[in-house]
């Protein structure tokens, strides 16, 4: 455990930010899973709706610094491509 006051504070701040980032990542995974489920069920309308929600959540995570810009872009592109490839 740290002895210096500023180091103790940094530990607390890091814990708070870590919990926030985990929550945001978990939320993004949930929305991505909804898109995948819609694709597997073959429902194009539901897939498009889920895709719109997932893109919004991924963009929010990117703006908050949870995901790097390229990572967010890659996730969005792969989901969009999967939905577009539906028959």
C-alpha positions as a Python dict, from the first residue, in 0.01 Angstrom:
ca = {
    (1, 'X'): (0, 0, 0),
    (2, 'X'): (120, 350, -79),
    (3, 'X'): (242, 579, 199),
    (4, 'X'): (228, 911, 14),
    (5, 'X'): (-105, 1095, 25),
    (6, 'X'): (-111, 1173, -348),
    (7, 'X'): (-36, 809, -433),
    (8, 'X'): (-325, 694, -213),
    (9, 'X'): (-556, 936, -394),
    (10, 'X'): (-438, 813, -735),
    (11, 'X'): (-519, 455, -632),
    (12, 'X'): (-875, 558, -543),
    (13, 'X'): (-919, 758, -864),
    (14, 'X'): (-787, 471, -1076),
    (15, 'X'): (-1027, 227, -908),
    (16, 'X'): (-1321, 458, -984),
    (17, 'X'): (-1219, 501, -1348),
    (18, 'X'): (-1157, 127, -1387),
    (19, 'X'): (-1508, 46, -1265),
    (20, 'X'): (-1658, 307, -1500),
    (21, 'X'): (-1461, 171, -1798),
    (22, 'X'): (-1565, -187, -1719),
    (23, 'X'): (-1930, -82, -1704),
    (24, 'X'): (-1907, 98, -2040),
    (25, 'X'): (-1725, -195, -2206),
    (26, 'X'): (-1985, -435, -2070),
    (27, 'X'): (-2265, -217, -2208),
    (28, 'X'): (-2100, -208, -2552),
    (29, 'X'): (-2063, -588, -2549),
    (30, 'X'): (-2433, -624, -2466),
    (31, 'X'): (-2535, -406, -2762),
    (32, 'X'): (-2296, -591, -2996),
    (33, 'X'): (-2445, -921, -2877),
    (34, 'X'): (-2794, -791, -2962),
    (35, 'X'): (-2678, -718, -3317),
    (36, 'X'): (-2524, -1066, -3349),
    (37, 'X'): (-2844, -1228, -3221),
    (38, 'X'): (-3053, -1034, -3472),
    (39, 'X'): (-2819, -1137, -3754),
    (40, 'X'): (-2838, -1504, -3653),
    (41, 'X'): (-3219, -1489, -3638),
    (42, 'X'): (-3224, -1340, -3988),
    (43, 'X'): (-3436, -1036, -3896),
    (44, 'X'): (-3302, -752, -4112),
    (45, 'X'): (-3517, -477, -3954),
    (46, 'X'): (-3424, -579, -3600),
    (47, 'X'): (-3058, -605, -3700),
    (48, 'X'): (-3061, -250, -3840),
    (49, 'X'): (-3227, -117, -3526),
    (50, 'X'): (-2977, -300, -3303),
    (51, 'X'): (-2691, -178, -3522),
    (52, 'X'): (-2798, 184, -3480),
    (53, 'X'): (-2807, 145, -3100),
    (54, 'X'): (-2472, -38, -3095),
    (55, 'X'): (-2301, 227, -3309),
    (56, 'X'): (-2430, 494, -3072),
    (57, 'X'): (-2293, 313, -2766),
    (58, 'X'): (-1956, 245, -2931),
    (59, 'X'): (-1928, 612, -3028),
    (60, 'X'): (-2009, 719, -2672),
    (61, 'X'): (-1742, 484, -2538),
    (62, 'X'): (-1494, 630, -2786),
    (63, 'X'): (-1576, 988, -2686),
    (64, 'X'): (-1525, 900, -2318),
    (65, 'X'): (-1184, 753, -2395),
    (66, 'X'): (-1273, 392, -2317),
    (67, 'X'): (-1197, 281, -2675),
    (68, 'X'): (-930, 415, -2908),
    (69, 'X'): (-1073, 582, -3220),
    (70, 'X'): (-944, 309, -3453),
    (71, 'X'): (-1083, 33, -3231),
    (72, 'X'): (-1427, 194, -3226),
    (73, 'X'): (-1416, 246, -3601),
    (74, 'X'): (-1317, -117, -3658),
    (75, 'X'): (-1598, -248, -3437),
    (76, 'X'): (-1855, -31, -3615),
    (77, 'X'): (-1726, -133, -3960),
    (78, 'X'): (-1738, -505, -3880),
    (79, 'X'): (-2091, -484, -3741),
    (80, 'X'): (-2210, -277, -4037),
    (81, 'X'): (-2054, -519, -4282),
    (82, 'X'): (-2219, -816, -4110),
    (83, 'X'): (-2563, -649, -4121),
    (84, 'X'): (-2516, -542, -4484),
    (85, 'X'): (-2421, -901, -4579),
    (86, 'X'): (-2760, -1033, -4465),
    (87, 'X'): (-2966, -1176, -4751),
}
